[in-house]
Amino acid sequence: MPQNSAPDSPSVAPRRSAHYGPKHRLKTVAQLDQRTRAAKRITALARTWAAALGDKLTNGQRIAIERAATLTALAEDARVRRLSGDLSISLEDIARLDNTANRAVRALGLPTERERESERDGPLTLDSVLVV
C-alpha cells in the first residue's frame, strides 16, 4: 500500500515555500488612506451614486457602487496623466479604462436625468406632452 504524504491531521496546514513569500490579503476601498485624492474621489462618487439609488442598498449594490467608483477614478487618473504628458499610458489603455468604467456605472441602473425630471414634475399626461 502506497504511503500518503498528506498530513494525518486536518489541523496541520501544509507549509508554504519560502520562494513565494507571505500571503497578501485583498484590500478594500475602505482600507485606503482616506487622505489621498483617489480615495476622496472614490468616496465622493460612491456617496453620490448611493444617494441616487436610495436608502436601502443591497450588498451587491454596495459592491457594484464601489467597483464603479474605483474604475471611474482610475479612468480619470489615467486620462489626466496622459494629458499631462505621461506617455507610459497609451490611448488604448485610456479607452479601455473609460469603457470599463462606463459599463460599471451603467450596470448600477442609476436613474437618468429625464426620469428625475418626470418624478419632480409629476406623472406625464397627454396634455403635458402635446404642445399646442
C-alpha positions in Angstrom: 0.0 0.0 0.0 1.5 3.4 -1.0 2.2 5.9 1.7 0.2 9.1 1.8 2.3 12.2 2.1 -0.6 14.4 3.3 -0.8 15.2 6.9 -2.9 12.9 9.1 -4.5 15.8 11.0 -6.6 18.4 9.3 -5.3 21.0 11.8 -1.8 20.8 10.3 -1.6 23.1 7.3 1.0 22.5 4.6 3.9 24.9 4.7 4.3 27.5 2.0 7.6 27.5 0.2 9.9 30.4 1.1 10.1 31.1 -2.6 6.6 32.6 -2.6 6.8 34.8 0.5 3.9 35.7 2.7 0.3 35.6 1.6 -1.1 39.0 0.6 -4.6 39.9 1.8 -7.1 41.5 -0.5 -7.7 45.1 0.3 -10.9 47.1 0.0 -11.6 50.7 -0.7 -12.3 51.2 3.0 -8.7 50.3 3.7 -7.3 53.1 1.5 -5.7 56.0 3.2 -8.6 58.4 3.0 -6.2 61.4 2.7 -5.3 60.6 -0.9 -7.1 62.3 -3.8 -8.0 58.9 -5.3 -9.7 57.7 -2.1 -11.5 61.0 -1.7 -12.8 60.9 -5.3 -13.9 57.2 -4.9 -15.7 58.1 -1.7 -17.4 61.1 -3.3 -18.6 59.1 -6.3 -19.8 56.2 -4.1 -21.8 58.6 -1.9 -23.4 60.3 -4.9 -24.4 57.1 -6.6 -25.6 55.5 -3.3 -27.8 58.6 -2.7 -29.2 58.3 -6.2 -30.1 54.6 -5.7 -31.9 55.2 -2.4 -31.6 54.4 1.2 -31.9 50.6 1.2 -28.9 49.2 -0.7 -28.2 45.5 -1.0 -24.7 44.2 -0.5 -24.5 43.6 -4.2 -25.4 47.2 -5.0 -22.7 48.4 -2.5 -20.1 46.2 -4.2 -21.2 47.4 -7.6 -21.0 51.1 -6.5 -17.5 50.6 -5.0 -16.4 48.9 -8.3 -17.8 51.6 -10.5 -16.3 54.4 -8.4 -12.9 52.8 -8.4 -12.9 52.2 -12.1 -14.1 55.7 -12.8 -11.4 57.2 -10.6 -8.8 55.0 -12.4 -10.0 56.2 -15.8 -10.0 59.8 -14.7 -6.5 59.5 -13.3 -5.1 57.8 -16.5 -6.7 60.5 -18.7 -5.2 63.3 -16.7 -1.8 61.7 -16.6 -1.8 61.2 -20.3 -2.9 64.8 -20.9 0.0 65.9 -18.6 2.5 64.2 -20.9 2.9 60.7 -19.4 3.5 58.6 -22.5 3.6 55.4 -20.5 -0.2 55.4 -20.6 -1.4 54.6 -24.1 -4.5 55.9 -25.7 -5.7 52.3 -25.9 -5.3 52.0 -22.1 -7.4 55.1 -21.6 -10.1 53.9 -24.0 -10.3 50.5 -22.3 -10.5 52.1 -18.8 -13.2 54.5 -19.9 -15.3 51.8 -21.5 -14.9 49.5 -18.5 -15.9 52.4 -16.1 -18.8 53.3 -18.2 -20.1 49.8 -18.3 -19.8 49.6 -14.5 -21.7 52.8 -14.0 -24.4 51.7 -16.4 -24.7 48.4 -14.5 -25.7 50.4 -11.4 -29.0 51.3 -13.0 -28.9 54.9 -11.9 -32.0 57.0 -12.8 -31.5 59.2 -15.8 -32.0 63.0 -15.8 -35.3 62.5 -17.7 -36.6 60.1 -15.0 -35.6 62.5 -12.2 -37.4 65.4 -14.0 -40.5 63.4 -14.5 -40.5 62.5 -10.8 -40.3 66.2 -9.9 -43.0 67.3 -12.4 -45.4 64.5 -11.6 -46.8 61.9 -13.9 -46.8 62.6 -17.7 -50.1 63.2 -19.2 -51.1 63.7 -22.8 -51.8 67.4 -22.2 -48.3 67.9 -20.7 -46.6 66.3 -23.7 -48.6 67.9 -26.5 -47.6 71.4 -27.5 -50.5 73.4 -28.9 
